[in-house]
Amino acid sequence: VPLAAGVQLLLHMGCQAAPGGEWELPEEPLPGSTPFGDGKATRALLVDQARIVLKFSEKAAPGGLAFVLYSTGGGGEQWLKTNSGTDFAIPLSADFALASAGPGADVAKNFCDSETKYNNWSHFQRLCMVKDLCSRTKPLNTAESAWIAAVLRLANQKALEWYRKRGYQPKDMAQCQEALGGAMASAVAASATPTV
C-alpha cells in the first residue's frame, strides 16, 4: 500500500495465548511500544514505514501476536487488515503455529523437522516418509501434495542432504522406490480429479 512520506505507520498489536484468542498486553513492556489505553493493545511505530523489531524474553513470549497496521497523517487515519478483513497473526511458538495453520501443517512440520533438526537423515528416509503419506487411506490435500513435490524436487536437485550420518542399502532404496511408485499410481487412480 503506497503511503505518503509524512504518514506514520504503527503496529497496533495484542499478544495471544492461542489463535483467535483475546488480545492482551505483553507480560513485560516492549521497548519502543506504548500501551494503547484499552488494556489489551499496544502500539509501536514502524521505522521508515517498513521496519520494527520486537523482543520478547523467552519467559514472557506469547503464543502469537495479532496486529493491524494503523496509519495516521496525510489528512486522516486508516486501518489496514488482511484481504478478508481479519487481523494479521504471527505465531511465536510451535504450538500456536500448528493450531493456526491450515491443512497440511503437520506434514510441513514433519518435513521441516526432518530436514533441519534430525541428526541422522538420508534420502532413503525421505522417500519412506513420502511413501507413508501416499499410502495412507485419507487422500492427500493440495498443501500436502505441494510439500511432497517441493521436497522431492529439492532433493533431486541436491539442495537437500542425501546422507546425514545415515546410510542405506541399494536394495532397500529400490524396494522403497517401487512401493512409492505404486502408492503414487494408486493415489492418482483413486482420485476423482487426478492431478500430477
N, C-alpha and C positions, 0 to 999 in steps of 0.2 A: 504494500500500500504506500504510494508516494505521499510524503508529508512535507509541508513547508519547512524551511530552515529554522524558523523561530518556534516551532511546535515542540512541546515537551512530551516525551513518551514515557509513561510509567507502567511498571508491572504492578497490577492490583492483584494480590495473591492471598491464598489461605492454605494452611497445612491440612492434610487429610490423613487420617489413620487408615482408611480403606477407600477404594474407588467410589465416587459418588457420595461420600460422607460429608458431614458438616464441615465448613471451613473453621479453622482455629488459628489463633495466633501462634507463632513459633514458641517453643518452650524457653528458648534463650533469645535475646534480642539479636537481630541480624544487622551487622554493620551496614550503614547506608540506607537502611529502611526505617519507615515511620509507621506506627500503628495508625490505622485509618480512623478509628473512633467508634466503630460498631462492636469492638471486642472480638472480631473474627478475622478481619482483613488487615493486611499490611501493604504499604506501597513503597516502591523503590524506583528511582529514576534510571532509565536506560541511557548510558553514556553515548553521545552522538546518535541517539535514536536506535541503537543497534546492540549494545553490549551491557551485560550485567553479570556479576559474579556473586553467587550466594553461597556462603559457607556455613554448614551445619556441623556441630560436633557429632561424633558417632552416637553418643548417648541421647542427644536431643533431636536427631534427624527424624522427620516424619516419614510415614509410608510413602507419601506423594505430595505433590504441590499442584494445586489448581489455581489457574490465573486467567485473567483477561488483560488486554492492553488498553490503557486509558491515555488518550491524547488530549492535551489542553493547549490553548493558544491558537493564534491564527483565526480568531473570530468565533470560537466555540469549543465544544468538547465532543469527543467521540469515543465510544466503547467498541473495541474490536474483539470479536469472538470467532469461533470456528465457523465453517461454512454452514453447519447445521444449527448455529445459534447457541451452542453449548460452550462451557468453559474449556479452555485448554487444560491438559493434565500431563504432568511429568512424573513417572514413577521414580522413587528414590530408594526403594527396596525391592528385592526379588519377589517377595510375596505380593506386594502391591502390583508390580508389573504383570505377574501371572494372572492375578484376579481381574485386572483391567484389560488384558489382552483378548483379542478375538480368537476365532477358530485357528487352530494350528500353533498356538502359543507353546504347548507342551513339546511339540515336535521341534520347534525353533529352539527352545531351551535345551533339549537333548542334543541337537546338533552343535549348538554353540558351546555347551559344556564339554562335549567330547573333543571338539576341535581345539579348544583353548585351555582346558583345565586338566584333562586326563594325562597322567604321566606315561602310561603305556597305551598306544593307539596305532592302528595301521589301516591301510586301505581295505584289508580284508574285513575288519570290524565295521568299517563304514558301510561296506556293501551288505554285511549281515544286518545292520540296522535298517537299511533301505529295504532289504528283503522282508524283514519282520513287519515293516509298515505296509508294504504292498500285499502281504499275505493275510492281514487281519480281515475279519468279516465286515467291519464297518468301512465303507468306501472312503477314499482319501478326499479331503476337500481341496479347494483351489490353493489355499495358503500352504497346506502340507505338500501338495504336488510341486509348488513353486520352490519350497525349501529343498526337496529332493533333487529337482532339476538343477538348482543353483549349486548345491554341494557336489553333485556328480560332475557338473561342468568345471567347477574349480579344481576338483581332484584330477580330472582328465588333463587339465592344463598345467598340472603340477604346482598349482598355487597352494594346495594343502599338502601336508606331510603324508607320505605313504608309509613310512616306518618311524615310529617314535618309541624306541626301546621295546619294540614288539615285532616279531616276525610271523610268518605263516608258511605253510606247506603249499606248493603249487597245486597239488591235488585238492586241497581244501578250498583254494580260491576257485578252481574250475567247478567244483560242486556248488559253491555259493553262487557263482555267476549263472550256472544253469538253472538253479532254483529261482534266482531273481528274475531271469528272463521269462520263466514260466509264470511266476507271480504277476509280473507286469502284463503279460499277454492275457492272463485270466482276468485281471482288473479291467483292462480295456474291453475285452469281450463281454464282460458282465455289465458294463456301463450303458445306460440308456442313450447317452450322448458322448461317445468316446472321443477324447481329445488327447493327442500325443504331442 
